[in-house]
Amino acid sequence: MGISSDNLHGLVLAVSSSVFIGCSFIIKKKGLRKAGDTGTRAGSGGYAYLYQPWWWAGMIAMIVGETANFAAYAYAPAILVTPLGALSIIFSAVLAHFILEEKLHIFGVLGCVLCMVGSVSIVMHAPQEKSIHSVKEVWHLATEPGFLVYSCIVLVLVAVLIVRFVPLYGQTHLVVYIGICSLMGSLTVMSVKALGIALKLTFSGMNQFIYFQTWFFTVVVIACCLLQINYLNMALDTFNTAVVSPVYYVMFTSLTIFASMIMFKDWDSQDASQIATELCGFVTILSGTFLLHKTKDMGNHTPVQPPVHGSPSHNNSNSNS
């Protein structure tokens, strides 16, 4: 099955986005480290990173990447665009290994490769984008009972995580911060998709900003992005970058594909073999991420050497006996 022109545009934009976002993780982490040396760390609720040029450089790189990602969603379905975030995992993990000295074990490299293979499998079998001629059509999809129920569940879970679990487990369990980012991220992508379509139609001569729906989606995008940035900063400042990136990717991608399936019904035009191939590709990504996560500490610890005969510790033990 060939790739349509719109899907190809979305593919190029998504790859560019991953490169910039992968760099942004590393640059922001450097800024967060410097801020932690002079003030309260972001992981402890501090905002000293706002005075760090490195953090702002990372934010600029992320904004460029997210802009490219935003444009990609206007052309291609979320099932194609979102899995390409695996490239940002590989890029950030390798840069963290060399720049931040966060050890990436050989099995971590294998995990990144598995993520890449799974992503390619999904991309090669991605569905074609449905034609949408007005933001009102997207609004109709977003207000159907299925997606409304999903949105309510997401908002309740995020509220519980923020109020109950962040104070108790935020510093010790990565899934708390990343869960908030990923849940809100799934709603962000659906709103970004709607806003991207509105801009695309507006640039083609059909002004969509005369409808309140376009402005509603704009407000949702801004609110969700601000919340995600705050908790992603906490996750980056508290946990290893090489682990934050893939775990965030897997949770975010899973929830985004699920939300897209509910709202845009991406799989309606595909047969069982195509859907099965995409699911197998995603399982491959999950396997790679699990491998990367479980081996993140391998090779980081220097084995304790036994005392050598004649060493001070040995002599002391003899003198005390």
Buried (B, 14 or more C-beta within 10 A) or exposed (E): EEBBEBBEBBBBBBBBBBBBBBBBBBBBBBBBBBBBEEBEBBBEEBEBBBEBEBBBBBBEBBBBBBBBBBBBBBBBBBBBBBBBBBBBBBBBBBBBBEEBEBBBBEBBBBBBBBBBBBBBBBBBBBBBBEEBEBBBBBBEBBEEEEBEEBBEEBEEBBEEBBEEBBEEBBBEBBBBBBBBBBBBBBBBBBBBBBBBBBBBBBEEEEEBEEBEBBBBBBEBBEBBBEBBBBBBBBBBBBBBBBBBBBBBBBBBBBBBBEBBBBBBBBBEEBEEEBBEBBBBBBEBBBBBBBBBBEBBEEEEEEEEEEEEEEEEEEEEEEEEE
